[in-house]
Amino acid sequence: MEHHYTYRVEWSDERYEYTARCLEIRGLWVAAPTAQQALAMIEAEVEQNLRSNEELGLPLPTPLTEQNFSGRFMVRTSPSLHARLMVEATEQGVSLNQWVVQKLVDRRPSLDW
């Protein structure tokens, strides 16, 4: 079965080995001594998971690369944070939207999972 899922493989200081996961299938992960082994193992686990889901008649997750993103999403926050962000955006001479986008671009990527 050919699928285009998104995989993340990284070194774990806690486990002293590589861990790998498929972003589209929550909770599914493996660990191995090398990155290559971890990737091969998670791909095999994903195939098994998909086969099981098909046999049970469960829907398969849509790969992130096959989803259509509009470029828009709603964010709900507290009124005080909204006000603080608006003040910061105004101080910088940009719209609140531009300020939030820049904050997202400048953030450190999350590696926690």
Backbone as XML, in Angstrom:
<?xml version="1.0"?>
<chain id="A" units="angstrom">
  <residue number="1" name="MET">
    <atom name="N" x="0.837" y="-1.176" z="0.000"/>
    <atom name="CA" x="0.000" y="0.000" z="0.000"/>
    <atom name="C" x="0.888" y="1.248" z="0.000"/>
  </residue>
  <residue number="2" name="GLU">
    <atom name="N" x="0.615" y="2.164" z="-0.916"/>
    <atom name="CA" x="1.421" y="3.384" z="-1.058"/>
    <atom name="C" x="0.709" y="4.554" z="-0.391"/>
  </residue>
  <residue number="3" name="HIS">
    <atom name="N" x="1.345" y="5.140" z="0.597"/>
    <atom name="CA" x="0.795" y="6.307" z="1.286"/>
    <atom name="C" x="1.897" y="7.338" z="1.426"/>
  </residue>
  <residue number="4" name="HIS">
    <atom name="N" x="1.520" y="8.575" z="1.515"/>
    <atom name="CA" x="2.488" y="9.668" z="1.617"/>
    <atom name="C" x="2.355" y="10.368" z="2.964"/>
  </residue>
  <residue number="5" name="TYR">
    <atom name="N" x="2.604" y="9.619" z="4.010"/>
    <atom name="CA" x="2.491" y="10.176" z="5.343"/>
    <atom name="C" x="3.760" y="10.927" z="5.729"/>
  </residue>
  <residue number="6" name="THR">
    <atom name="N" x="3.647" y="11.730" z="6.779"/>
    <atom name="CA" x="4.751" y="12.555" z="7.253"/>
    <atom name="C" x="5.392" y="11.867" z="8.457"/>
  </residue>
  <residue number="7" name="TYR">
    <atom name="N" x="6.704" y="11.668" z="8.386"/>
    <atom name="CA" x="7.427" y="10.992" z="9.462"/>
    <atom name="C" x="8.414" y="11.949" z="10.108"/>
  </residue>
  <residue number="8" name="ARG">
    <atom name="N" x="8.620" y="11.761" z="11.410"/>
    <atom name="CA" x="9.638" y="12.521" z="12.123"/>
    <atom name="C" x="10.527" y="11.514" z="12.843"/>
  </residue>
  <residue number="9" name="VAL">
    <atom name="N" x="11.826" y="11.630" z="12.593"/>
    <atom name="CA" x="12.820" y="10.777" z="13.256"/>
    <atom name="C" x="13.795" y="11.707" z="13.961"/>
  </residue>
  <residue number="10" name="GLU">
    <atom name="N" x="14.060" y="11.440" z="15.231"/>
    <atom name="CA" x="14.989" y="12.295" z="15.971"/>
    <atom name="C" x="15.656" y="11.522" z="17.101"/>
  </residue>
  <residue number="11" name="TRP">
    <atom name="N" x="16.785" y="12.036" z="17.517"/>
    <atom name="CA" x="17.531" y="11.437" z="18.613"/>
    <atom name="C" x="16.839" y="11.763" z="19.931"/>
  </residue>
  <residue number="12" name="SER">
    <atom name="N" x="16.756" y="10.769" z="20.812"/>
    <atom name="CA" x="16.184" y="10.965" z="22.141"/>
    <atom name="C" x="17.294" y="10.847" z="23.175"/>
  </residue>
  <residue number="13" name="ASP">
    <atom name="N" x="17.599" y="11.957" z="23.843"/>
    <atom name="CA" x="18.601" y="11.925" z="24.914"/>
    <atom name="C" x="18.132" y="11.075" z="26.089"/>
  </residue>
  <residue number="14" name="GLU">
    <atom name="N" x="16.828" y="11.012" z="26.293"/>
    <atom name="CA" x="16.280" y="10.225" z="27.399"/>
    <atom name="C" x="16.415" y="8.728" z="27.151"/>
  </residue>
  <residue number="15" name="ARG">
    <atom name="N" x="16.201" y="8.309" z="25.895"/>
    <atom name="CA" x="16.211" y="6.878" z="25.566"/>
    <atom name="C" x="17.567" y="6.414" z="25.018"/>
  </residue>
  <residue number="16" name="TYR">
    <atom name="N" x="18.429" y="7.341" z="24.637"/>
    <atom name="CA" x="19.724" y="7.024" z="24.018"/>
    <atom name="C" x="19.557" y="6.220" z="22.735"/>
  </residue>
  <residue number="17" name="GLU">
    <atom name="N" x="18.534" y="6.583" z="21.974"/>
    <atom name="CA" x="18.298" y="5.978" z="20.669"/>
    <atom name="C" x="17.381" y="6.902" z="19.872"/>
  </residue>
  <residue number="18" name="TYR">
    <atom name="N" x="17.187" y="6.556" z="18.631"/>
    <atom name="CA" x="16.321" y="7.356" z="17.767"/>
    <atom name="C" x="14.871" y="6.955" z="17.972"/>
  </residue>
  <residue number="19" name="THR">
    <atom name="N" x="14.007" y="7.949" z="17.951"/>
    <atom name="CA" x="12.577" y="7.683" z="17.995"/>
    <atom name="C" x="11.969" y="8.180" z="16.690"/>
  </residue>
  <residue number="20" name="ALA">
    <atom name="N" x="10.913" y="7.529" z="16.278"/>
    <atom name="CA" x="10.238" y="7.910" z="15.036"/>
    <atom name="C" x="8.741" y="7.825" z="15.242"/>
  </residue>
  <residue number="21" name="ARG">
    <atom name="N" x="8.032" y="8.692" z="14.547"/>
    <atom name="CA" x="6.577" y="8.669" z="14.599"/>
    <atom name="C" x="6.011" y="9.122" z="13.272"/>
  </residue>
  <residue number="22" name="CYS">
    <atom name="N" x="4.767" y="8.792" z="13.067"/>
    <atom name="CA" x="4.008" y="9.249" z="11.907"/>
    <atom name="C" x="3.079" y="10.339" z="12.427"/>
  </residue>
  <residue number="23" name="LEU">
    <atom name="N" x="3.199" y="11.542" z="11.879"/>
    <atom name="CA" x="2.431" y="12.666" z="12.406"/>
    <atom name="C" x="0.924" y="12.486" z="12.257"/>
  </residue>
  <residue number="24" name="GLU">
    <atom name="N" x="0.508" y="11.767" z="11.248"/>
    <atom name="CA" x="-0.922" y="11.600" z="11.006"/>
    <atom name="C" x="-1.580" y="10.553" z="11.900"/>
  </residue>
  <residue number="25" name="ILE">
    <atom name="N" x="-0.776" y="9.707" z="12.548"/>
    <atom name="CA" x="-1.332" y="8.647" z="13.403"/>
    <atom name="C" x="-0.854" y="8.881" z="14.835"/>
  </residue>
  <residue number="26" name="ARG">
    <atom name="N" x="-1.692" y="9.509" z="15.600"/>
    <atom name="CA" x="-1.364" y="9.889" z="16.972"/>
    <atom name="C" x="-1.066" y="8.662" z="17.834"/>
  </residue>
  <residue number="27" name="GLY">
    <atom name="N" x="-0.001" y="8.770" z="18.636"/>
    <atom name="CA" x="0.312" y="7.719" z="19.589"/>
    <atom name="C" x="1.141" y="6.568" z="19.046"/>
  </residue>
  <residue number="28" name="LEU">
    <atom name="N" x="1.408" y="6.567" z="17.757"/>
    <atom name="CA" x="2.184" y="5.485" z="17.143"/>
    <atom name="C" x="3.638" y="5.940" z="17.029"/>
  </residue>
  <residue number="29" name="TRP">
    <atom name="N" x="4.542" y="5.244" z="17.715"/>
    <atom name="CA" x="5.952" y="5.590" z="17.638"/>
    <atom name="C" x="6.802" y="4.358" z="17.900"/>
  </residue>
  <residue number="30" name="VAL">
    <atom name="N" x="8.071" y="4.445" z="17.499"/>
    <atom name="CA" x="9.031" y="3.355" z="17.697"/>
    <atom name="C" x="10.372" y="3.952" z="18.114"/>
  </residue>
  <residue number="31" name="ALA">
    <atom name="N" x="11.272" y="3.100" z="18.583"/>
    <atom name="CA" x="12.628" y="3.516" z="18.944"/>
    <atom name="C" x="13.603" y="2.490" z="18.389"/>
  </residue>
  <residue number="32" name="ALA">
    <atom name="N" x="14.777" y="2.980" z="17.951"/>
    <atom name="CA" x="15.786" y="2.093" z="17.361"/>
    <atom name="C" x="17.171" y="2.727" z="17.508"/>
  </residue>
  <residue number="33" name="PRO">
    <atom name="N" x="18.234" y="1.915" z="17.371"/>
    <atom name="CA" x="19.597" y="2.427" z="17.523"/>
    <atom name="C" x="20.028" y="3.409" z="16.430"/>
  </residue>
  <residue number="34" name="THR">
    <atom name="N" x="19.474" y="3.288" z="15.216"/>
    <atom name="CA" x="19.849" y="4.202" z="14.131"/>
    <atom name="C" x="18.599" y="4.879" z="13.566"/>
  </residue>
  <residue number="35" name="ALA">
    <atom name="N" x="18.815" y="6.024" z="12.951"/>
    <atom name="CA" x="17.702" y="6.752" z="12.336"/>
    <atom name="C" x="17.071" y="5.924" z="11.222"/>
  </residue>
  <residue number="36" name="GLN">
    <atom name="N" x="17.904" y="5.239" z="10.449"/>
    <atom name="CA" x="17.395" y="4.424" z="9.342"/>
    <atom name="C" x="16.511" y="3.287" z="9.856"/>
  </residue>
  <residue number="37" name="GLN">
    <atom name="N" x="16.945" y="2.651" z="10.931"/>
    <atom name="CA" x="16.143" y="1.572" z="11.517"/>
    <atom name="C" x="14.825" y="2.109" z="12.069"/>
  </residue>
  <residue number="38" name="ALA">
    <atom name="N" x="14.897" y="3.259" z="12.713"/>
    <atom name="CA" x="13.678" y="3.850" z="13.272"/>
    <atom name="C" x="12.681" y="4.176" z="12.165"/>
  </residue>
  <residue number="39" name="LEU">
    <atom name="N" x="13.166" y="4.731" z="11.058"/>
    <atom name="CA" x="12.274" y="5.053" z="9.943"/>
    <atom name="C" x="11.658" y="3.790" z="9.353"/>
  </residue>
  <residue number="40" name="ALA">
    <atom name="N" x="12.475" y="2.771" z="9.142"/>
    <atom name="CA" x="11.954" y="1.511" z="8.591"/>
    <atom name="C" x="10.921" y="0.896" z="9.532"/>
  </residue>
  <residue number="41" name="MET">
    <atom name="N" x="11.183" y="0.965" z="10.822"/>
    <atom name="CA" x="10.260" y="0.383" z="11.797"/>
    <atom name="C" x="8.932" y="1.135" z="11.845"/>
  </residue>
  <residue number="42" name="ILE">
    <atom name="N" x="8.985" y="2.467" z="11.810"/>
    <atom name="CA" x="7.727" y="3.220" z="11.883"/>
    <atom name="C" x="6.924" y="3.027" z="10.606"/>
  </residue>
  <residue number="43" name="GLU">
    <atom name="N" x="7.597" y="2.919" z="9.469"/>
    <atom name="CA" x="6.876" y="2.660" z="8.218"/>
    <atom name="C" x="6.154" y="1.311" z="8.284"/>
  </residue>
  <residue number="44" name="ALA">
    <atom name="N" x="6.819" y="0.312" z="8.855"/>
    <atom name="CA" x="6.192" y="-1.010" z="9.007"/>
    <atom name="C" x="5.012" y="-0.940" z="9.979"/>
  </residue>
  <residue number="45" name="GLU">
    <atom name="N" x="5.167" y="-0.195" z="11.069"/>
    <atom name="CA" x="4.078" y="-0.044" z="12.042"/>
    <atom name="C" x="2.880" y="0.669" z="11.415"/>
  </residue>
  <residue number="46" name="VAL">
    <atom name="N" x="3.159" y="1.674" z="10.597"/>
    <atom name="CA" x="2.079" y="2.400" z="9.923"/>
    <atom name="C" x="1.326" y="1.462" z="8.991"/>
  </residue>
  <residue number="47" name="GLU">
    <atom name="N" x="2.062" y="0.664" z="8.217"/>
    <atom name="CA" x="1.405" y="-0.285" z="7.305"/>
    <atom name="C" x="0.500" y="-1.243" z="8.073"/>
  </residue>
  <residue number="48" name="GLN">
    <atom name="N" x="0.995" y="-1.755" z="9.191"/>
    <atom name="CA" x="0.196" y="-2.672" z="10.015"/>
    <atom name="C" x="-1.039" y="-1.963" z="10.565"/>
  </residue>
  <residue number="49" name="ASN">
    <atom name="N" x="-0.847" y="-0.746" z="11.038"/>
    <atom name="CA" x="-1.958" y="0.036" z="11.572"/>
    <atom name="C" x="-3.017" y="0.289" z="10.501"/>
  </residue>
  <residue number="50" name="LEU">
    <atom name="N" x="-2.586" y="0.632" z="9.297"/>
    <atom name="CA" x="-3.529" y="0.901" z="8.206"/>
    <atom name="C" x="-4.280" y="-0.360" z="7.799"/>
  </residue>
  <residue number="51" name="ARG">
    <atom name="N" x="-3.566" y="-1.476" z="7.743"/>
    <atom name="CA" x="-4.213" y="-2.754" z="7.417"/>
    <atom name="C" x="-5.293" y="-3.086" z="8.452"/>
  </residue>
  <residue number="52" name="SER">
    <atom name="N" x="-4.950" y="-2.929" z="9.712"/>
    <atom name="CA" x="-5.915" y="-3.208" z="10.788"/>
    <atom name="C" x="-7.137" y="-2.299" z="10.672"/>
  </residue>
  <residue number="53" name="ASN">
    <atom name="N" x="-6.898" y="-1.020" z="10.419"/>
    <atom name="CA" x="-8.012" y="-0.080" z="10.282"/>
    <atom name="C" x="-8.898" y="-0.438" z="9.101"/>
  </residue>
  <residue number="54" name="GLU">
    <atom name="N" x="-8.275" y="-0.845" z="7.987"/>
    <atom name="CA" x="-9.059" y="-1.244" z="6.812"/>
    <atom name="C" x="-9.919" y="-2.465" z="7.125"/>
  </residue>
  <residue number="55" name="GLU">
    <atom name="N" x="-9.317" y="-3.456" z="7.804"/>
    <atom name="CA" x="-10.056" y="-4.670" z="8.157"/>
    <atom name="C" x="-11.239" y="-4.365" z="9.067"/>
  </residue>
  <residue number="56" name="LEU">
    <atom name="N" x="-11.083" y="-3.364" z="9.919"/>
    <atom name="CA" x="-12.151" y="-2.984" z="10.842"/>
    <atom name="C" x="-13.131" y="-1.989" z="10.219"/>
  </residue>
  <residue number="57" name="GLY">
    <atom name="N" x="-12.840" y="-1.578" z="8.998"/>
    <atom name="CA" x="-13.713" y="-0.614" z="8.330"/>
    <atom name="C" x="-13.552" y="0.809" z="8.826"/>
  </residue>
  <residue number="58" name="LEU">
    <atom name="N" x="-12.427" y="1.083" z="9.471"/>
    <atom name="CA" x="-12.173" y="2.430" z="9.981"/>
    <atom name="C" x="-11.547" y="3.294" z="8.889"/>
  </residue>
  <residue number="59" name="PRO">
    <atom name="N" x="-11.812" y="4.585" z="8.894"/>
    <atom name="CA" x="-11.230" y="5.459" z="7.873"/>
    <atom name="C" x="-9.721" y="5.617" z="8.075"/>
  </residue>
  <residue number="60" name="LEU">
    <atom name="N" x="-8.999" y="5.771" z="6.974"/>
    <atom name="CA" x="-7.556" y="5.998" z="7.039"/>
    <atom name="C" x="-7.306" y="7.494" z="7.135"/>
  </residue>
  <residue number="61" name="PRO">
    <atom name="N" x="-6.295" y="7.886" z="7.909"/>
    <atom name="CA" x="-6.018" y="9.317" z="8.020"/>
    <atom name="C" x="-5.528" y="9.888" z="6.688"/>
  </residue>
  <residue number="62" name="THR">
    <atom name="N" x="-5.932" y="11.103" z="6.394"/>
    <atom name="CA" x="-5.478" y="11.782" z="5.184"/>
    <atom name="C" x="-4.068" y="12.303" z="5.425"/>
  </residue>
  <residue number="63" name="PRO">
    <atom name="N" x="-3.119" y="12.006" z="4.528"/>
    <atom name="CA" x="-1.767" y="12.539" z="4.690"/>
    <atom name="C" x="-1.777" y="14.069" z="4.719"/>
  </residue>
  <residue number="64" name="LEU">
    <atom name="N" x="-0.917" y="14.657" z="5.528"/>
    <atom name="CA" x="-0.823" y="16.114" z="5.594"/>
    <atom name="C" x="-0.545" y="16.715" z="4.225"/>
  </residue>
  <residue number="65" name="THR">
    <atom name="N" x="0.274" y="16.019" z="3.423"/>
    <atom name="CA" x="0.643" y="16.542" z="2.105"/>
    <atom name="C" x="-0.512" y="16.534" z="1.123"/>
  </residue>
  <residue number="66" name="GLU">
    <atom name="N" x="-1.577" y="15.826" z="1.440"/>
    <atom name="CA" x="-2.733" y="15.768" z="0.546"/>
    <atom name="C" x="-3.898" y="16.617" z="1.046"/>
  </residue>
  <residue number="67" name="GLN">
    <atom name="N" x="-3.691" y="17.322" z="2.144"/>
    <atom name="CA" x="-4.740" y="18.193" z="2.669"/>
    <atom name="C" x="-4.613" y="19.574" z="2.039"/>
  </residue>
  <residue number="68" name="ASN">
    <atom name="N" x="-5.723" y="20.235" z="1.859"/>
    <atom name="CA" x="-5.729" y="21.594" z="1.316"/>
    <atom name="C" x="-5.846" y="22.578" z="2.472"/>
  </residue>
  <residue number="69" name="PHE">
    <atom name="N" x="-4.870" y="23.468" z="2.574"/>
    <atom name="CA" x="-4.863" y="24.465" z="3.639"/>
    <atom name="C" x="-5.193" y="25.830" z="3.043"/>
  </residue>
  <residue number="70" name="SER">
    <atom name="N" x="-6.107" y="26.538" z="3.666"/>
    <atom name="CA" x="-6.562" y="27.827" z="3.139"/>
    <atom name="C" x="-5.621" y="28.974" z="3.491"/>
  </residue>
  <residue number="71" name="GLY">
    <atom name="N" x="-4.779" y="28.779" z="4.511"/>
    <atom name="CA" x="-3.939" y="29.877" z="4.973"/>
    <atom name="C" x="-4.624" y="30.691" z="6.064"/>
  </residue>
  <residue number="72" name="ARG">
    <atom name="N" x="-5.787" y="30.243" z="6.488"/>
    <atom name="CA" x="-6.536" y="30.943" z="7.531"/>
    <atom name="C" x="-6.877" y="29.967" z="8.648"/>
  </residue>
  <residue number="73" name="PHE">
    <atom name="N" x="-6.795" y="30.452" z="9.885"/>
    <atom name="CA" x="-7.298" y="29.691" z="11.022"/>
    <atom name="C" x="-7.679" y="30.675" z="12.120"/>
  </residue>
  <residue number="74" name="MET">
    <atom name="N" x="-8.667" y="30.317" z="12.882"/>
    <atom name="CA" x="-9.157" y="31.178" z="13.960"/>
    <atom name="C" x="-8.395" y="30.866" z="15.241"/>
  </residue>
  <residue number="75" name="VAL">
    <atom name="N" x="-8.091" y="31.921" z="15.979"/>
    <atom name="CA" x="-7.416" y="31.765" z="17.264"/>
    <atom name="C" x="-8.283" y="32.426" z="18.328"/>
  </residue>
  <residue number="76" name="ARG">
    <atom name="N" x="-8.562" y="31.695" z="19.381"/>
    <atom name="CA" x="-9.309" y="32.274" z="20.500"/>
    <atom name="C" x="-8.328" y="32.472" z="21.652"/>
  </residue>
  <residue number="77" name="THR">
    <atom name="N" x="-8.406" y="33.625" z="22.267"/>
    <atom name="CA" x="-7.500" y="33.951" z="23.352"/>
    <atom name="C" x="-8.239" y="34.791" z="24.391"/>
  </residue>
  <residue number="78" name="SER">
    <atom name="N" x="-7.556" y="35.089" z="25.455"/>
    <atom name="CA" x="-8.165" y="35.931" z="26.487"/>
    <atom name="C" x="-8.184" y="37.387" z="26.011"/>
  </residue>
  <residue number="79" name="PRO">
    <atom name="N" x="-9.117" y="38.178" z="26.509"/>
    <atom name="CA" x="-9.142" y="39.594" z="26.140"/>
    <atom name="C" x="-7.844" y="40.318" z="26.502"/>
  </residue>
  <residue number="80" name="SER">
    <atom name="N" x="-7.229" y="39.939" z="27.622"/>
    <atom name="CA" x="-5.991" y="40.625" z="28.028"/>
    <atom name="C" x="-4.841" y="40.317" z="27.068"/>
  </residue>
  <residue number="81" name="LEU">
    <atom name="N" x="-4.728" y="39.071" z="26.616"/>
    <atom name="CA" x="-3.680" y="38.746" z="25.645"/>
    <atom name="C" x="-3.971" y="39.427" z="24.317"/>
  </residue>
  <residue number="82" name="HIS">
    <atom name="N" x="-5.217" y="39.448" z="23.909"/>
    <atom name="CA" x="-5.608" y="40.122" z="22.673"/>
    <atom name="C" x="-5.173" y="41.592" z="22.734"/>
  </residue>
  <residue number="83" name="ALA">
    <atom name="N" x="-5.454" y="42.246" z="23.855"/>
    <atom name="CA" x="-5.082" y="43.651" z="24.019"/>
    <atom name="C" x="-3.567" y="43.827" z="23.985"/>
  </residue>
  <residue number="84" name="ARG">
    <atom name="N" x="-2.850" y="42.953" z="24.682"/>
    <atom name="CA" x="-1.385" y="43.061" z="24.714"/>
    <atom name="C" x="-0.782" y="42.891" z="23.324"/>
  </residue>
  <residue number="85" name="LEU">
    <atom name="N" x="-1.290" y="41.907" z="22.568"/>
    <atom name="CA" x="-0.790" y="41.694" z="21.207"/>
    <atom name="C" x="-1.108" y="42.888" z="20.313"/>
  </residue>
  <residue number="86" name="MET">
    <atom name="N" x="-2.274" y="43.474" z="20.503"/>
    <atom name="CA" x="-2.652" y="44.636" z="19.704"/>
    <atom name="C" x="-1.728" y="45.811" z="19.994"/>
  </residue>
  <residue number="87" name="VAL">
    <atom name="N" x="-1.382" y="46.011" z="21.265"/>
    <atom name="CA" x="-0.449" y="47.076" z="21.637"/>
    <atom name="C" x="0.907" y="46.830" z="20.981"/>
  </residue>
  <residue number="88" name="GLU">
    <atom name="N" x="1.410" y="45.599" z="21.052"/>
    <atom name="CA" x="2.705" y="45.272" z="20.447"/>
    <atom name="C" x="2.677" y="45.493" z="18.940"/>
  </residue>
  <residue number="89" name="ALA">
    <atom name="N" x="1.604" y="45.072" z="18.287"/>
    <atom name="CA" x="1.491" y="45.255" z="16.836"/>
    <atom name="C" x="1.466" y="46.735" z="16.483"/>
  </residue>
  <residue number="90" name="THR">
    <atom name="N" x="0.713" y="47.507" z="17.252"/>
    <atom name="CA" x="0.623" y="48.946" z="16.995"/>
    <atom name="C" x="1.978" y="49.610" z="17.189"/>
  </residue>
  <residue number="91" name="GLU">
    <atom name="N" x="2.699" y="49.209" z="18.234"/>
    <atom name="CA" x="4.047" y="49.757" z="18.464"/>
    <atom name="C" x="4.974" y="49.474" z="17.289"/>
  </residue>
  <residue number="92" name="GLN">
    <atom name="N" x="4.794" y="48.332" z="16.641"/>
    <atom name="CA" x="5.634" y="47.949" z="15.501"/>
    <atom name="C" x="5.113" y="48.512" z="14.182"/>
  </residue>
  <residue number="93" name="GLY">
    <atom name="N" x="3.935" y="49.102" z="14.218"/>
    <atom name="CA" x="3.369" y="49.695" z="13.012"/>
    <atom name="C" x="2.850" y="48.673" z="12.015"/>
  </residue>
  <residue number="94" name="VAL">
    <atom name="N" x="2.397" y="47.525" z="12.527"/>
    <atom name="CA" x="1.867" y="46.477" z="11.650"/>
    <atom name="C" x="0.489" y="46.060" z="12.155"/>
  </residue>
  <residue number="95" name="SER">
    <atom name="N" x="-0.232" y="45.341" z="11.318"/>
    <atom name="CA" x="-1.540" y="44.831" z="11.735"/>
    <atom name="C" x="-1.353" y="43.710" z="12.750"/>
  </residue>
  <residue number="96" name="LEU">
    <atom name="N" x="-2.406" y="43.445" z="13.486"/>
    <atom name="CA" x="-2.366" y="42.338" z="14.438"/>
    <atom name="C" x="-2.076" y="41.030" z="13.714"/>
  </residue>
  <residue number="97" name="ASN">
    <atom name="N" x="-2.683" y="40.834" z="12.556"/>
    <atom name="CA" x="-2.437" y="39.620" z="11.775"/>
    <atom name="C" x="-0.954" y="39.495" z="11.413"/>
  </residue>
  <residue number="98" name="GLN">
    <atom name="N" x="-0.352" y="40.575" z="10.905"/>
    <atom name="CA" x="1.074" y="40.530" z="10.545"/>
    <atom name="C" x="1.943" y="40.242" z="11.769"/>
  </residue>
  <residue number="99" name="TRP">
    <atom name="N" x="1.588" y="40.838" z="12.907"/>
    <atom name="CA" x="2.350" y="40.634" z="14.136"/>
    <atom name="C" x="2.305" y="39.165" z="14.571"/>
  </residue>
  <residue number="100" name="VAL">
    <atom name="N" x="1.111" y="38.576" z="14.554"/>
    <atom name="CA" x="0.956" y="37.176" z="14.958"/>
    <atom name="C" x="1.681" y="36.256" z="13.980"/>
  </residue>
  <residue number="101" name="VAL">
    <atom name="N" x="1.573" y="36.522" z="12.687"/>
    <atom name="CA" x="2.284" y="35.707" z="11.692"/>
    <atom name="C" x="3.781" y="35.766" z="11.952"/>
  </residue>
  <residue number="102" name="GLN">
    <atom name="N" x="4.326" y="36.962" z="12.212"/>
    <atom name="CA" x="5.766" y="37.084" z="12.478"/>
    <atom name="C" x="6.156" y="36.328" z="13.739"/>
  </residue>
  <residue number="103" name="LYS">
    <atom name="N" x="5.314" y="36.390" z="14.763"/>
    <atom name="CA" x="5.596" y="35.635" z="15.992"/>
    <atom name="C" x="5.638" y="34.131" z="15.706"/>
  </residue>
  <residue number="104" name="LEU">
    <atom name="N" x="4.732" y="33.657" z="14.874"/>
    <atom name="CA" x="4.717" y="32.231" z="14.524"/>
    <atom name="C" x="5.951" y="31.848" z="13.715"/>
  </residue>
  <residue number="105" name="VAL">
    <atom name="N" x="6.352" y="32.709" z="12.794"/>
    <atom name="CA" x="7.530" y="32.429" z="11.968"/>
    <atom name="C" x="8.793" y="32.388" z="12.828"/>
  </residue>
  <residue number="106" name="ASP">
    <atom name="N" x="8.878" y="33.281" z="13.809"/>
    <atom name="CA" x="10.085" y="33.400" z="14.641"/>
    <atom name="C" x="10.166" y="32.382" z="15.770"/>
  </residue>
  <residue number="107" name="ARG">
    <atom name="N" x="9.120" y="31.606" z="15.990"/>
    <atom name="CA" x="9.110" y="30.684" z="17.126"/>
    <atom name="C" x="10.106" y="29.541" z="16.913"/>
  </residue>
  <residue number="108" name="ARG">
    <atom name="N" x="10.486" y="28.930" z="18.015"/>
    <atom name="CA" x="11.298" y="27.716" z="17.942"/>
    <atom name="C" x="10.378" y="26.560" z="17.602"/>
  </residue>
  <residue number="109" name="PRO">
    <atom name="N" x="10.761" y="25.714" z="16.662"/>
    <atom name="CA" x="9.911" y="24.560" z="16.327"/>
    <atom name="C" x="9.721" y="23.649" z="17.534"/>
  </residue>
  <residue number="110" name="SER">
    <atom name="N" x="8.554" y="23.108" z="17.656"/>
    <atom name="CA" x="8.252" y="22.190" z="18.748"/>
    <atom name="C" x="8.732" y="20.796" z="18.388"/>
  </residue>
  <residue number="111" name="LEU">
    <atom name="N" x="9.535" y="20.218" z="19.240"/>
    <atom name="CA" x="9.998" y="18.845" z="19.029"/>
    <atom name="C" x="9.394" y="17.912" z="20.066"/>
  </residue>
  <residue number="112" name="ASP">
    <atom name="N" x="8.559" y="18.467" z="20.926"/>
    <atom name="CA" x="7.935" y="17.638" z="21.962"/>
    <atom name="C" x="6.800" y="16.835" z="21.377"/>
  </residue>
  <residue number="113" name="TRP">
    <atom name="N" x="6.736" y="15.576" z="21.729"/>
    <atom name="CA" x="5.627" y="14.713" z="21.322"/>
    <atom name="C" x="5.569" y="13.603" z="22.267"/>
  </residue>
</chain>
